[in-house]
């Protein structure tokens, strides 16, 4: 059961990456400025810049820190 869930998550992730890559490539091909292309969310793990675009891979986890302004 767990293996099937992991495979489904992996396939979904690959599909999303390919979909977003399509937006990126179409924008570049039509001369639209793309400032950043990132895979994931959260803190940046690796990033590089080429041709005015920042390419980054971010971790999928974000450390939850209480907001001092809310008193929590």
mmCIF file as Biopython writes it, N, C-alpha, C and O atoms, coordinates in Angstrom:
data_model
#
loop_
_atom_site.group_PDB
_atom_site.id
_atom_site.type_symbol
_atom_site.label_atom_id
_atom_site.label_alt_id
_atom_site.label_comp_id
_atom_site.label_asym_id
_atom_site.label_entity_id
_atom_site.label_seq_id
_atom_site.pdbx_PDB_ins_code
_atom_site.Cartn_x
_atom_site.Cartn_y
_atom_site.Cartn_z
_atom_site.occupancy
_atom_site.B_iso_or_equiv
_atom_site.auth_seq_id
_atom_site.auth_asym_id
_atom_site.pdbx_PDB_model_num
ATOM 1   N N  . UNK A ? 1  ? 0.823  -1.199 0.000   1.0 0.0 1  A 1 
ATOM 2   C CA . UNK A ? 1  ? 0.000  0.000  0.000   1.0 0.0 1  A 1 
ATOM 3   C C  . UNK A ? 1  ? 0.867  1.262  0.000   1.0 0.0 1  A 1 
ATOM 4   O O  . UNK A ? 1  ? 0.634  2.184  -0.782  1.0 0.0 1  A 1 
ATOM 5   N N  . UNK A ? 2  ? 1.859  1.293  0.877   1.0 0.0 2  A 1 
ATOM 6   C CA . UNK A ? 2  ? 2.749  2.450  0.965   1.0 0.0 2  A 1 
ATOM 7   C C  . UNK A ? 2  ? 3.514  2.630  -0.342  1.0 0.0 2  A 1 
ATOM 8   O O  . UNK A ? 2  ? 3.696  3.757  -0.804  1.0 0.0 2  A 1 
ATOM 9   N N  . UNK A ? 3  ? 3.957  1.536  -0.933  1.0 0.0 3  A 1 
ATOM 10  C CA . UNK A ? 3  ? 4.709  1.606  -2.190  1.0 0.0 3  A 1 
ATOM 11  C C  . UNK A ? 3  ? 3.843  2.214  -3.283  1.0 0.0 3  A 1 
ATOM 12  O O  . UNK A ? 3  ? 4.322  3.030  -4.070  1.0 0.0 3  A 1 
ATOM 13  N N  . UNK A ? 4  ? 2.577  1.827  -3.341  1.0 0.0 4  A 1 
ATOM 14  C CA . UNK A ? 4  ? 1.675  2.377  -4.360  1.0 0.0 4  A 1 
ATOM 15  C C  . UNK A ? 4  ? 1.476  3.876  -4.161  1.0 0.0 4  A 1 
ATOM 16  O O  . UNK A ? 4  ? 1.426  4.633  -5.131  1.0 0.0 4  A 1 
ATOM 17  N N  . UNK A ? 5  ? 1.363  4.304  -2.908  1.0 0.0 5  A 1 
ATOM 18  C CA . UNK A ? 5  ? 1.209  5.739  -2.625  1.0 0.0 5  A 1 
ATOM 19  C C  . UNK A ? 5  ? 2.468  6.495  -3.041  1.0 0.0 5  A 1 
ATOM 20  O O  . UNK A ? 5  ? 2.378  7.553  -3.662  1.0 0.0 5  A 1 
ATOM 21  N N  . UNK A ? 6  ? 3.637  5.962  -2.703  1.0 0.0 6  A 1 
ATOM 22  C CA . UNK A ? 6  ? 4.900  6.621  -3.085  1.0 0.0 6  A 1 
ATOM 23  C C  . UNK A ? 6  ? 5.060  6.697  -4.599  1.0 0.0 6  A 1 
ATOM 24  O O  . UNK A ? 6  ? 5.525  7.707  -5.128  1.0 0.0 6  A 1 
ATOM 25  N N  . UNK A ? 7  ? 4.679  5.637  -5.289  1.0 0.0 7  A 1 
ATOM 26  C CA . UNK A ? 7  ? 4.758  5.644  -6.758  1.0 0.0 7  A 1 
ATOM 27  C C  . UNK A ? 7  ? 3.805  6.693  -7.328  1.0 0.0 7  A 1 
ATOM 28  O O  . UNK A ? 7  ? 4.166  7.415  -8.258  1.0 0.0 7  A 1 
ATOM 29  N N  . UNK A ? 8  ? 2.588  6.784  -6.777  1.0 0.0 8  A 1 
ATOM 30  C CA . UNK A ? 8  ? 1.623  7.788  -7.246  1.0 0.0 8  A 1 
ATOM 31  C C  . UNK A ? 8  ? 2.142  9.203  -7.015  1.0 0.0 8  A 1 
ATOM 32  O O  . UNK A ? 8  ? 2.018  10.061 -7.890  1.0 0.0 8  A 1 
ATOM 33  N N  . UNK A ? 9  ? 2.724  9.451  -5.835  1.0 0.0 9  A 1 
ATOM 34  C CA . UNK A ? 9  ? 3.289  10.776 -5.538  1.0 0.0 9  A 1 
ATOM 35  C C  . UNK A ? 9  ? 4.439  11.094 -6.486  1.0 0.0 9  A 1 
ATOM 36  O O  . UNK A ? 9  ? 4.545  12.219 -6.974  1.0 0.0 9  A 1 
ATOM 37  N N  . UNK A ? 10 ? 5.292  10.124 -6.749  1.0 0.0 10 A 1 
ATOM 38  C CA . UNK A ? 10 ? 6.416  10.318 -7.670  1.0 0.0 10 A 1 
ATOM 39  C C  . UNK A ? 10 ? 5.926  10.631 -9.084  1.0 0.0 10 A 1 
ATOM 40  O O  . UNK A ? 10 ? 6.427  11.556 -9.724  1.0 0.0 10 A 1 
ATOM 41  N N  . UNK A ? 11 ? 4.959  9.870  -9.569  1.0 0.0 11 A 1 
ATOM 42  C CA . UNK A ? 11 ? 4.415  10.115 -10.910 1.0 0.0 11 A 1 
ATOM 43  C C  . UNK A ? 11 ? 3.762  11.487 -10.989 1.0 0.0 11 A 1 
ATOM 44  O O  . UNK A ? 11 ? 3.938  12.206 -11.972 1.0 0.0 11 A 1 
ATOM 45  N N  . UNK A ? 12 ? 3.005  11.853 -9.950  1.0 0.0 12 A 1 
ATOM 46  C CA . UNK A ? 12 ? 2.370  13.167 -9.923  1.0 0.0 12 A 1 
ATOM 47  C C  . UNK A ? 12 ? 3.423  14.271 -9.939  1.0 0.0 12 A 1 
ATOM 48  O O  . UNK A ? 12 ? 3.288  15.255 -10.666 1.0 0.0 12 A 1 
ATOM 49  N N  . UNK A ? 13 ? 4.469  14.105 -9.139  1.0 0.0 13 A 1 
ATOM 50  C CA . UNK A ? 13 ? 5.548  15.094 -9.097  1.0 0.0 13 A 1 
ATOM 51  C C  . UNK A ? 13 ? 6.232  15.271 -10.439 1.0 0.0 13 A 1 
ATOM 52  O O  . UNK A ? 13 ? 6.497  16.395 -10.865 1.0 0.0 13 A 1 
ATOM 53  N N  . UNK A ? 14 ? 6.513  14.170 -11.099 1.0 0.0 14 A 1 
ATOM 54  C CA . UNK A ? 14 ? 7.157  14.231 -12.422 1.0 0.0 14 A 1 
ATOM 55  C C  . UNK A ? 14 ? 6.229  14.923 -13.416 1.0 0.0 14 A 1 
ATOM 56  O O  . UNK A ? 14 ? 6.679  15.723 -14.235 1.0 0.0 14 A 1 
ATOM 57  N N  . UNK A ? 15 ? 4.938  14.615 -13.343 1.0 0.0 15 A 1 
ATOM 58  C CA . UNK A ? 15 ? 3.971  15.245 -14.246 1.0 0.0 15 A 1 
ATOM 59  C C  . UNK A ? 15 ? 3.923  16.756 -14.031 1.0 0.0 15 A 1 
ATOM 60  O O  . UNK A ? 15 ? 3.881  17.518 -14.997 1.0 0.0 15 A 1 
ATOM 61  N N  . UNK A ? 16 ? 3.928  17.190 -12.783 1.0 0.0 16 A 1 
ATOM 62  C CA . UNK A ? 16 ? 3.905  18.631 -12.479 1.0 0.0 16 A 1 
ATOM 63  C C  . UNK A ? 16 ? 5.172  19.307 -12.995 1.0 0.0 16 A 1 
ATOM 64  O O  . UNK A ? 16 ? 5.103  20.395 -13.567 1.0 0.0 16 A 1 
ATOM 65  N N  . UNK A ? 17 ? 6.324  18.674 -12.799 1.0 0.0 17 A 1 
ATOM 66  C CA . UNK A ? 17 ? 7.589  19.256 -13.269 1.0 0.0 17 A 1 
ATOM 67  C C  . UNK A ? 17 ? 7.573  19.401 -14.784 1.0 0.0 17 A 1 
ATOM 68  O O  . UNK A ? 17 ? 7.968  20.444 -15.306 1.0 0.0 17 A 1 
ATOM 69  N N  . UNK A ? 18 ? 7.125  18.376 -15.496 1.0 0.0 18 A 1 
ATOM 70  C CA . UNK A ? 18 ? 7.055  18.449 -16.963 1.0 0.0 18 A 1 
ATOM 71  C C  . UNK A ? 18 ? 6.080  19.544 -17.395 1.0 0.0 18 A 1 
ATOM 72  O O  . UNK A ? 18 ? 6.357  20.284 -18.339 1.0 0.0 18 A 1 
ATOM 73  N N  . UNK A ? 19 ? 4.952  19.650 -16.715 1.0 0.0 19 A 1 
ATOM 74  C CA . UNK A ? 19 ? 3.956  20.679 -17.029 1.0 0.0 19 A 1 
ATOM 75  C C  . UNK A ? 19 ? 4.547  22.081 -16.859 1.0 0.0 19 A 1 
ATOM 76  O O  . UNK A ? 19 ? 4.419  22.924 -17.747 1.0 0.0 19 A 1 
ATOM 77  N N  . UNK A ? 20 ? 5.189  22.325 -15.724 1.0 0.0 20 A 1 
ATOM 78  C CA . UNK A ? 20 ? 5.775  23.635 -15.460 1.0 0.0 20 A 1 
ATOM 79  C C  . UNK A ? 20 ? 6.939  23.927 -16.409 1.0 0.0 20 A 1 
ATOM 80  O O  . UNK A ? 20 ? 7.142  25.073 -16.811 1.0 0.0 20 A 1 
ATOM 81  N N  . UNK A ? 21 ? 7.692  22.905 -16.761 1.0 0.0 21 A 1 
ATOM 82  C CA . UNK A ? 21 ? 8.777  23.072 -17.732 1.0 0.0 21 A 1 
ATOM 83  C C  . UNK A ? 21 ? 8.221  23.519 -19.081 1.0 0.0 21 A 1 
ATOM 84  O O  . UNK A ? 21 ? 8.857  24.295 -19.794 1.0 0.0 21 A 1 
ATOM 85  N N  . UNK A ? 22 ? 7.040  23.029 -19.425 1.0 0.0 22 A 1 
ATOM 86  C CA . UNK A ? 22 ? 6.382  23.470 -20.662 1.0 0.0 22 A 1 
ATOM 87  C C  . UNK A ? 22 ? 6.093  24.959 -20.648 1.0 0.0 22 A 1 
ATOM 88  O O  . UNK A ? 22 ? 6.319  25.646 -21.644 1.0 0.0 22 A 1 
ATOM 89  N N  . UNK A ? 23 ? 5.587  25.471 -19.512 1.0 0.0 23 A 1 
ATOM 90  C CA . UNK A ? 23 ? 5.358  26.921 -19.386 1.0 0.0 23 A 1 
ATOM 91  C C  . UNK A ? 23 ? 6.671  27.681 -19.555 1.0 0.0 23 A 1 
ATOM 92  O O  . UNK A ? 23 ? 6.739  28.686 -20.262 1.0 0.0 23 A 1 
ATOM 93  N N  . UNK A ? 24 ? 7.709  27.181 -18.891 1.0 0.0 24 A 1 
ATOM 94  C CA . UNK A ? 24 ? 9.021  27.829 -18.930 1.0 0.0 24 A 1 
ATOM 95  C C  . UNK A ? 24 ? 9.567  27.882 -20.362 1.0 0.0 24 A 1 
ATOM 96  O O  . UNK A ? 24 ? 9.983  28.940 -20.833 1.0 0.0 24 A 1 
ATOM 97  N N  . UNK A ? 25 ? 9.561  26.746 -21.041 1.0 0.0 25 A 1 
ATOM 98  C CA . UNK A ? 25 ? 10.129 26.689 -22.398 1.0 0.0 25 A 1 
ATOM 99  C C  . UNK A ? 25 ? 9.334  27.546 -23.379 1.0 0.0 25 A 1 
ATOM 100 O O  . UNK A ? 25 ? 9.913  28.204 -24.243 1.0 0.0 25 A 1 
ATOM 101 N N  . UNK A ? 26 ? 8.007  27.538 -23.244 1.0 0.0 26 A 1 
ATOM 102 C CA . UNK A ? 26 ? 7.179  28.351 -24.132 1.0 0.0 26 A 1 
ATOM 103 C C  . UNK A ? 26 ? 7.435  29.837 -23.892 1.0 0.0 26 A 1 
ATOM 104 O O  . UNK A ? 26 ? 7.507  30.613 -24.845 1.0 0.0 26 A 1 
ATOM 105 N N  . UNK A ? 27 ? 7.570  30.236 -22.641 1.0 0.0 27 A 1 
ATOM 106 C CA . UNK A ? 27 ? 7.863  31.640 -22.331 1.0 0.0 27 A 1 
ATOM 107 C C  . UNK A ? 27 ? 9.208  32.040 -22.923 1.0 0.0 27 A 1 
ATOM 108 O O  . UNK A ? 27 ? 9.315  33.082 -23.569 1.0 0.0 27 A 1 
ATOM 109 N N  . UNK A ? 28 ? 10.238 31.218 -22.708 1.0 0.0 28 A 1 
ATOM 110 C CA . UNK A ? 28 ? 11.566 31.521 -23.255 1.0 0.0 28 A 1 
ATOM 111 C C  . UNK A ? 28 ? 11.535 31.602 -24.778 1.0 0.0 28 A 1 
ATOM 112 O O  . UNK A ? 28 ? 12.145 32.493 -25.370 1.0 0.0 28 A 1 
ATOM 113 N N  . UNK A ? 29 ? 10.826 30.673 -25.410 1.0 0.0 29 A 1 
ATOM 114 C CA . UNK A ? 29 ? 10.754 30.645 -26.876 1.0 0.0 29 A 1 
ATOM 115 C C  . UNK A ? 29 ? 10.067 31.880 -27.449 1.0 0.0 29 A 1 
ATOM 116 O O  . UNK A ? 29 ? 10.324 32.261 -28.591 1.0 0.0 29 A 1 
ATOM 117 N N  . UNK A ? 30 ? 9.194  32.507 -26.661 1.0 0.0 30 A 1 
ATOM 118 C CA . UNK A ? 30 ? 8.472  33.686 -27.124 1.0 0.0 30 A 1 
ATOM 119 C C  . UNK A ? 30 ? 9.043  34.987 -26.595 1.0 0.0 30 A 1 
ATOM 120 O O  . UNK A ? 30 ? 8.398  36.033 -26.678 1.0 0.0 30 A 1 
ATOM 121 N N  . UNK A ? 31 ? 10.263 34.928 -26.047 1.0 0.0 31 A 1 
ATOM 122 C CA . UNK A ? 31 ? 10.952 36.134 -25.620 1.0 0.0 31 A 1 
ATOM 123 C C  . UNK A ? 31 ? 10.445 36.731 -24.317 1.0 0.0 31 A 1 
ATOM 124 O O  . UNK A ? 31 ? 10.737 37.889 -24.018 1.0 0.0 31 A 1 
ATOM 125 N N  . UNK A ? 32 ? 9.695  35.968 -23.539 1.0 0.0 32 A 1 
ATOM 126 C CA . UNK A ? 32 ? 9.201  36.456 -22.255 1.0 0.0 32 A 1 
ATOM 127 C C  . UNK A ? 32 ? 10.287 36.231 -21.204 1.0 0.0 32 A 1 
ATOM 128 O O  . UNK A ? 32 ? 10.863 35.146 -21.124 1.0 0.0 32 A 1 
ATOM 129 N N  . UNK A ? 33 ? 10.564 37.253 -20.403 1.0 0.0 33 A 1 
ATOM 130 C CA . UNK A ? 33 ? 11.595 37.153 -19.380 1.0 0.0 33 A 1 
ATOM 131 C C  . UNK A ? 33 ? 11.141 36.227 -18.263 1.0 0.0 33 A 1 
ATOM 132 O O  . UNK A ? 33 ? 10.070 36.412 -17.684 1.0 0.0 33 A 1 
ATOM 133 N N  . UNK A ? 34 ? 11.958 35.239 -17.970 1.0 0.0 34 A 1 
ATOM 134 C CA . UNK A ? 34 ? 11.698 34.337 -16.852 1.0 0.0 34 A 1 
ATOM 135 C C  . UNK A ? 34 ? 12.791 34.602 -15.822 1.0 0.0 34 A 1 
ATOM 136 O O  . UNK A ? 34 ? 13.963 34.315 -16.066 1.0 0.0 34 A 1 
ATOM 137 N N  . UNK A ? 35 ? 12.407 35.149 -14.671 1.0 0.0 35 A 1 
ATOM 138 C CA . UNK A ? 35 ? 13.407 35.513 -13.672 1.0 0.0 35 A 1 
ATOM 139 C C  . UNK A ? 35 ? 13.841 34.325 -12.820 1.0 0.0 35 A 1 
ATOM 140 O O  . UNK A ? 35 ? 14.980 34.272 -12.356 1.0 0.0 35 A 1 
ATOM 141 N N  . UNK A ? 36 ? 12.922 33.361 -12.611 1.0 0.0 36 A 1 
ATOM 142 C CA . UNK A ? 36 ? 13.296 32.206 -11.788 1.0 0.0 36 A 1 
ATOM 143 C C  . UNK A ? 36 ? 12.491 30.982 -12.177 1.0 0.0 36 A 1 
ATOM 144 O O  . UNK A ? 36 ? 11.291 31.068 -12.440 1.0 0.0 36 A 1 
ATOM 145 N N  . UNK A ? 37 ? 13.169 29.834 -12.212 1.0 0.0 37 A 1 
ATOM 146 C CA . UNK A ? 37 ? 12.524 28.544 -12.406 1.0 0.0 37 A 1 
ATOM 147 C C  . UNK A ? 37 ? 12.958 27.670 -11.251 1.0 0.0 37 A 1 
ATOM 148 O O  . UNK A ? 37 ? 14.138 27.350 -11.108 1.0 0.0 37 A 1 
ATOM 149 N N  . UNK A ? 38 ? 11.995 27.285 -10.423 1.0 0.0 38 A 1 
ATOM 150 C CA . UNK A ? 38 ? 12.308 26.555 -9.205  1.0 0.0 38 A 1 
ATOM 151 C C  . UNK A ? 38 ? 11.523 25.260 -9.141  1.0 0.0 38 A 1 
ATOM 152 O O  . UNK A ? 38 ? 10.358 25.205 -9.536  1.0 0.0 38 A 1 
ATOM 153 N N  . UNK A ? 39 ? 12.163 24.230 -8.645  1.0 0.0 39 A 1 
ATOM 154 C CA . UNK A ? 39 ? 11.496 22.964 -8.386  1.0 0.0 39 A 1 
ATOM 155 C C  . UNK A ? 39 ? 11.412 22.812 -6.873  1.0 0.0 39 A 1 
ATOM 156 O O  . UNK A ? 39 ? 12.434 22.813 -6.187  1.0 0.0 39 A 1 
ATOM 157 N N  . UNK A ? 40 ? 10.197 22.683 -6.356  1.0 0.0 40 A 1 
ATOM 158 C CA . UNK A ? 40 ? 9.993  22.533 -4.925  1.0 0.0 40 A 1 
ATOM 159 C C  . UNK A ? 40 ? 9.556  23.831 -4.289  1.0 0.0 40 A 1 
ATOM 160 O O  . UNK A ? 40 ? 9.244  24.805 -4.973  1.0 0.0 40 A 1 
ATOM 161 N N  . UNK A ? 41 ? 9.539  23.828 -2.971  1.0 0.0 41 A 1 
ATOM 162 C CA . UNK A ? 41 ? 9.208  25.018 -2.199  1.0 0.0 41 A 1 
ATOM 163 C C  . UNK A ? 41 ? 9.969  24.938 -0.887  1.0 0.0 41 A 1 
ATOM 164 O O  . UNK A ? 41 ? 10.467 23.877 -0.512  1.0 0.0 41 A 1 
ATOM 165 N N  . UNK A ? 42 ? 10.054 26.047 -0.204  1.0 0.0 42 A 1 
ATOM 166 C CA . UNK A ? 42 ? 10.811 26.084 1.041   1.0 0.0 42 A 1 
ATOM 167 C C  . UNK A ? 42 ? 12.198 26.654 0.813   1.0 0.0 42 A 1 
ATOM 168 O O  . UNK A ? 42 ? 12.445 27.315 -0.196  1.0 0.0 42 A 1 
ATOM 169 N N  . UNK A ? 43 ? 13.104 26.399 1.749   1.0 0.0 43 A 1 
ATOM 170 C CA . UNK A ? 43 ? 14.464 26.940 1.644   1.0 0.0 43 A 1 
ATOM 171 C C  . UNK A ? 43 ? 15.210 26.392 0.421   1.0 0.0 43 A 1 
ATOM 172 O O  . UNK A ? 43 ? 15.056 25.225 0.058   1.0 0.0 43 A 1 
ATOM 173 N N  . UNK A ? 44 ? 16.010 27.244 -0.199  1.0 0.0 44 A 1 
ATOM 174 C CA . UNK A ? 44 ? 16.782 26.850 -1.376  1.0 0.0 44 A 1 
ATOM 175 C C  . UNK A ? 44 ? 17.914 25.913 -0.988  1.0 0.0 44 A 1 
ATOM 176 O O  . UNK A ? 44 ? 18.670 26.180 -0.054  1.0 0.0 44 A 1 
ATOM 177 N N  . UNK A ? 45 ? 18.019 24.809 -1.724  1.0 0.0 45 A 1 
ATOM 178 C CA . UNK A ? 45 ? 19.089 23.841 -1.499  1.0 0.0 45 A 1 
ATOM 179 C C  . UNK A ? 45 ? 20.237 24.127 -2.460  1.0 0.0 45 A 1 
ATOM 180 O O  . UNK A ? 45 ? 21.396 24.194 -2.051  1.0 0.0 45 A 1 
ATOM 181 N N  . UNK A ? 46 ? 19.907 24.297 -3.742  1.0 0.0 46 A 1 
ATOM 182 C CA . UNK A ? 46 ? 20.902 24.567 -4.782  1.0 0.0 46 A 1 
ATOM 183 C C  . UNK A ? 46 ? 20.313 25.596 -5.729  1.0 0.0 46 A 1 
ATOM 184 O O  . UNK A ? 46 ? 19.139 25.514 -6.091  1.0 0.0 46 A 1 
ATOM 185 N N  . UNK A ? 47 ? 21.132 26.573 -6.134  1.0 0.0 47 A 1 
ATOM 186 C CA . UNK A ? 47 ? 20.664 27.510 -7.158  1.0 0.0 47 A 1 
ATOM 187 C C  . UNK A ? 47 ? 21.838 27.964 -8.008  1.0 0.0 47 A 1 
ATOM 188 O O  . UNK A ? 47 ? 22.987 28.002 -7.568  1.0 0.0 47 A 1 
ATOM 189 N N  . UNK A ? 48 ? 21.501 28.305 -9.239  1.0 0.0 48 A 1 
ATOM 190 C CA . UNK A ? 48 ? 22.489 28.822 -10.173 1.0 0.0 48 A 1 
ATOM 191 C C  . UNK A ? 48 ? 21.775 29.820 -11.086 1.0 0.0 48 A 1 
ATOM 192 O O  . UNK A ? 48 ? 20.553 29.778 -11.231 1.0 0.0 48 A 1 
ATOM 193 N N  . UNK A ? 49 ? 22.540 30.705 -11.690 1.0 0.0 49 A 1 
ATOM 194 C CA . UNK A ? 49 ? 21.959 31.687 -12.587 1.0 0.0 49 A 1 
ATOM 195 C C  . UNK A ? 49 ? 22.599 31.553 -13.954 1.0 0.0 49 A 1 
ATOM 196 O O  . UNK A ? 49 ? 23.818 31.436 -14.079 1.0 0.0 49 A 1 
ATOM 197 N N  . UNK A ? 50 ? 21.756 31.573 -14.978 1.0 0.0 50 A 1 
ATOM 198 C CA . UNK A ? 50 ? 22.257 31.486 -16.351 1.0 0.0 50 A 1 
ATOM 199 C C  . UNK A ? 50 ? 21.292 32.246 -17.247 1.0 0.0 50 A 1 
ATOM 200 O O  . UNK A ? 50 ? 20.083 32.017 -17.207 1.0 0.0 50 A 1 
ATOM 201 N N  . UNK A ? 51 ? 21.818 33.128 -18.036 1.0 0.0 51 A 1 
ATOM 202 C CA . UNK A ? 51 ? 21.002 33.874 -18.992 1.0 0.0 51 A 1 
ATOM 203 C C  . UNK A ? 51 ? 19.921 34.742 -18.354 1.0 0.0 51 A 1 
ATOM 204 O O  . UNK A ? 51 ? 18.864 34.945 -18.951 1.0 0.0 51 A 1 
ATOM 205 N N  . UNK A ? 52 ? 20.170 35.251 -17.162 1.0 0.0 52 A 1 
ATOM 206 C CA . UNK A ? 52 ? 19.202 36.110 -16.502 1.0 0.0 52 A 1 
ATOM 207 C C  . UNK A ? 52 ? 18.109 35.366 -15.750 1.0 0.0 52 A 1 
ATOM 208 O O  . UNK A ? 52 ? 17.208 35.986 -15.185 1.0 0.0 52 A 1 
ATOM 209 N N  . UNK A ? 53 ? 18.184 34.038 -15.741 1.0 0.0 53 A 1 
ATOM 210 C CA . UNK A ? 53 ? 17.205 33.227 -15.025 1.0 0.0 53 A 1 
ATOM 211 C C  . UNK A ? 53 ? 17.902 32.495 -13.886 1.0 0.0 53 A 1 
ATOM 212 O O  . UNK A ? 53 ? 18.969 31.908 -14.064 1.0 0.0 53 A 1 
ATOM 213 N N  . UNK A ? 54 ? 17.277 32.541 -12.714 1.0 0.0 54 A 1 
ATOM 214 C CA . UNK A ? 54 ? 17.786 31.795 -11.565 1.0 0.0 54 A 1 
ATOM 215 C C  . UNK A ? 54 ? 17.096 30.433 -11.573 1.0 0.0 54 A 1 
ATOM 216 O O  . UNK A ? 54 ? 15.868 30.352 -11.551 1.0 0.0 54 A 1 
ATOM 217 N N  . UNK A ? 55 ? 17.883 29.381 -11.604 1.0 0.0 55 A 1 
ATOM 218 C CA . UNK A ? 55 ? 17.375 28.021 -11.540 1.0 0.0 55 A 1 
ATOM 219 C C  . UNK A ? 55 ? 17.647 27.510 -10.133 1.0 0.0 55 A 1 
ATOM 220 O O  . UNK A ? 55 ? 18.777 27.586 -9.651  1.0 0.0 55 A 1 
ATOM 221 N N  . UNK A ? 56 ? 16.609 26.986 -9.467  1.0 0.0 56 A 1 
ATOM 222 C CA . UNK A ? 56 ? 16.822 26.545 -8.092  1.0 0.0 56 A 1 
ATOM 223 C C  . UNK A ? 56 ? 16.058 25.257 -7.795  1.0 0.0 56 A 1 
ATOM 224 O O  . UNK A ? 56 ? 15.024 24.958 -8.393  1.0 0.0 56 A 1 
ATOM 225 N N  . UNK A ? 57 ? 16.611 24.517 -6.852  1.0 0.0 57 A 1 
ATOM 226 C CA . UNK A ? 57 ? 15.983 23.321 -6.310  1.0 0.0 57 A 1 
ATOM 227 C C  . UNK A ? 57 ? 15.829 23.581 -4.829  1.0 0.0 57 A 1 
ATOM 228 O O  . UNK A ? 57 ? 16.803 23.874 -4.135  1.0 0.0 57 A 1 
ATOM 229 N N  . UNK A ? 58 ? 14.606 23.474 -4.346  1.0 0.0 58 A 1 
ATOM 230 C CA . UNK A ? 58 ? 14.347 23.791 -2.950  1.0 0.0 58 A 1 
ATOM 231 C C  . UNK A ? 58 ? 13.868 22.555 -2.212  1.0 0.0 58 A 1 
ATOM 232 O O  . UNK A ? 58 ? 13.346 21.614 -2.811  1.0 0.0 58 A 1 
ATOM 233 N N  . UNK A ? 59 ? 14.056 22.574 -0.902  1.0 0.0 59 A 1 
ATOM 234 C CA . UNK A ? 59 ? 13.602 21.429 -0.110  1.0 0.0 59 A 1 
ATOM 235 C C  . UNK A ? 59 ? 12.081 21.429 -0.061  1.0 0.0 59 A 1 
ATOM 236 O O  . UNK A ? 59 ? 11.443 22.467 -0.236  1.0 0.0 59 A 1 
ATOM 237 N N  . UNK A ? 60 ? 11.521 20.282 0.174   1.0 0.0 60 A 1 
ATOM 238 C CA . UNK A ? 60 ? 10.066 20.167 0.227   1.0 0.0 60 A 1 
ATOM 239 C C  . UNK A ? 60 ? 9.541  20.413 1.633   1.0 0.0 60 A 1 
ATOM 240 O O  . UNK A ? 60 ? 8.342  20.284 1.879   1.0 0.0 60 A 1 
ATOM 241 N N  . UNK A ? 61 ? 10.417 20.762 2.542   1.0 0.0 61 A 1 
ATOM 242 C CA . UNK A ? 61 ? 9.994  20.947 3.926   1.0 0.0 61 A 1 
ATOM 243 C C  . UNK A ? 61 ? 10.360 22.344 4.401   1.0 0.0 61 A 1 
ATOM 244 O O  . UNK A ? 61 ? 11.420 22.872 4.063   1.0 0.0 61 A 1 
ATOM 245 N N  . UNK A ? 62 ? 9.490  22.921 5.170   1.0 0.0 62 A 1 
ATOM 246 C CA . UNK A ? 62 ? 9.724  24.245 5.729   1.0 0.0 62 A 1 
ATOM 247 C C  . UNK A ? 62 ? 9.611  24.131 7.247   1.0 0.0 62 A 1 
ATOM 248 O O  . UNK A ? 62 ? 8.630  23.604 7.772   1.0 0.0 62 A 1 
ATOM 249 N N  . UNK A ? 63 ? 10.607 24.621 7.925   1.0 0.0 63 A 1 
ATOM 250 C CA . UNK A ? 63 ? 10.568 24.582 9.384   1.0 0.0 63 A 1 
ATOM 251 C C  . UNK A ? 63 ? 9.530  25.591 9.873   1.0 0.0 63 A 1 
ATOM 252 O O  . UNK A ? 63 ? 9.569  26.761 9.494   1.0 0.0 63 A 1 
ATOM 253 N N  . UNK A ? 64 ? 8.631  25.149 10.689  1.0 0.0 64 A 1 
ATOM 254 C CA . UNK A ? 64 ? 7.594  26.039 11.217  1.0 0.0 64 A 1 
ATOM 255 C C  . UNK A ? 64 ? 8.135  26.777 12.431  1.0 0.0 64 A 1 
ATOM 256 O O  . UNK A ? 64 ? 8.539  26.163 13.418  1.0 0.0 64 A 1 
ATOM 257 N N  . UNK A ? 65 ? 8.137  28.094 12.344  1.0 0.0 65 A 1 
ATOM 258 C CA . UNK A ? 65 ? 8.628  28.930 13.435  1.0 0.0 65 A 1 
ATOM 259 C C  . UNK A ? 65 ? 7.460  29.790 13.896  1.0 0.0 65 A 1 
ATOM 260 O O  . UNK A ? 65 ? 6.805  30.426 13.071  1.0 0.0 65 A 1 
ATOM 261 N N  . UNK A ? 66 ? 7.187  29.822 15.193  1.0 0.0 66 A 1 
ATOM 262 C CA . UNK A ? 66 ? 6.087  30.670 15.678  1.0 0.0 66 A 1 
ATOM 263 C C  . UNK A ? 66 ? 6.328  32.138 15.325  1.0 0.0 66 A 1 
ATOM 264 O O  . UNK A ? 66 ? 7.461  32.617 15.346  1.0 0.0 66 A 1 
ATOM 265 N N  . UNK A ? 67 ? 5.267  32.825 15.009  1.0 0.0 67 A 1 
ATOM 266 C CA . UNK A ? 67 ? 5.332  34.244 14.655  1.0 0.0 67 A 1 
ATOM 267 C C  . UNK A ? 67 ? 5.261  35.064 15.948  1.0 0.0 67 A 1 
ATOM 268 O O  . UNK A ? 67 ? 4.233  35.067 16.625  1.0 0.0 67 A 1 
ATOM 269 N N  . UNK A ? 68 ? 6.341  35.749 16.288  1.0 0.0 68 A 1 
ATOM 270 C CA . UNK A ? 68 ? 6.412  36.521 17.530  1.0 0.0 68 A 1 
ATOM 271 C C  . UNK A ? 68 ? 5.385  37.653 17.548  1.0 0.0 68 A 1 
ATOM 272 O O  . UNK A ? 68 ? 4.944  38.064 18.621  1.0 0.0 68 A 1 
ATOM 273 N N  . UNK A ? 69 ? 5.004  38.155 16.389  1.0 0.0 69 A 1 
ATOM 274 C CA . UNK A ? 69 ? 4.037  39.244 16.332  1.0 0.0 69 A 1 
ATOM 275 C C  . UNK A ? 69 ? 2.654  38.785 16.765  1.0 0.0 69 A 1 
ATOM 276 O O  . UNK A ? 69 ? 1.839  39.602 17.194  1.0 0.0 69 A 1 
ATOM 277 N N  . UNK A ? 70 ? 2.383  37.509 16.661  1.0 0.0 70 A 1 
ATOM 278 C CA . UNK A ? 70 ? 1.080  36.974 17.053  1.0 0.0 70 A 1 
ATOM 279 C C  . UNK A ? 70 ? 1.065  36.491 18.493  1.0 0.0 70 A 1 
ATOM 280 O O  . UNK A ? 70 ? 0.022  36.080 19.000  1.0 0.0 70 A 1 
ATOM 281 N N  . UNK A ? 71 ? 2.204  36.538 19.149  1.0 0.0 71 A 1 
ATOM 282 C CA . UNK A ? 71 ? 2.284  36.125 20.539  1.0 0.0 71 A 1 
ATOM 283 C C  . UNK A ? 71 ? 2.221  34.625 20.739  1.0 0.0 71 A 1 
ATOM 284 O O  . UNK A ? 71 ? 1.808  34.154 21.799  1.0 0.0 71 A 1 
ATOM 285 N N  . UNK A ? 72 ? 2.633  33.861 19.718  1.0 0.0 72 A 1 
ATOM 286 C CA . UNK A ? 72 ? 2.621  32.397 19.819  1.0 0.0 72 A 1 
ATOM 287 C C  . UNK A ? 72 ? 4.022  31.849 19.824  1.0 0.0 72 A 1 
ATOM 288 O O  . UNK A ? 72 ? 4.210  30.635 19.903  1.0 0.0 72 A 1 
#
